[in-house]
C-alpha cells in the first residue's frame, strides 16, 4: 500500500512538468509540421515540370525506337512471306514430281499383292490336292497290302 502511495505521489510530481514540456514543445512541433508540409508542396511543384519533361523524353525515345524498327519489321515480314510462298511452290513441285512415282509404287504394290494372293491360293489348292492324293494312295495301299501278303 505504501508503494502505491509513493508511485501516486511521484506521478503527481511529474505531471506538471510533463504538461509544461508538452506546452513548450507543441508550438515547435506545429511549426515543424507546417514547414515540412510547405517543403513537400514546394518540392512537388518544382519536380512536376521535370517529371513532365522526363515523360516527354521517354515518349520521344520510344517513338524514335519504333520508327527505327519499322523498316526492319517490314523487311522481315516480306522475307517471311516470300519464304512461305517459295516453300509452297517447292512443295507443290516436289509433290507433282513424285505423283507418277507414287502411282507406279501403288500399282506395283497392288500387282505384287494380287500375285501374292494368287500364289497363296495356288499353294493352298496344291496342299489340299497333295493331302487328298496321299489319303487316296494310303487307302489303295491298304487294299493292296493284303494282296501282297497272299
Secondary structure, DSSP 8 states (H G I E B T S, - for coil): -HHHHHHHHHHHHHHHHHHHHHHHHHHHHHHHHHHHHHHHHHHHHHHHHHHHHHHHHHHHHHHHHHHHHHHHHHHHHHHHHHHHHHHHHHHHHHHHHHHHHHHHHHHHHHHHHHHHHHHHHHHHHHHHHHHHHHHHHHHHHHHHHHHHH-
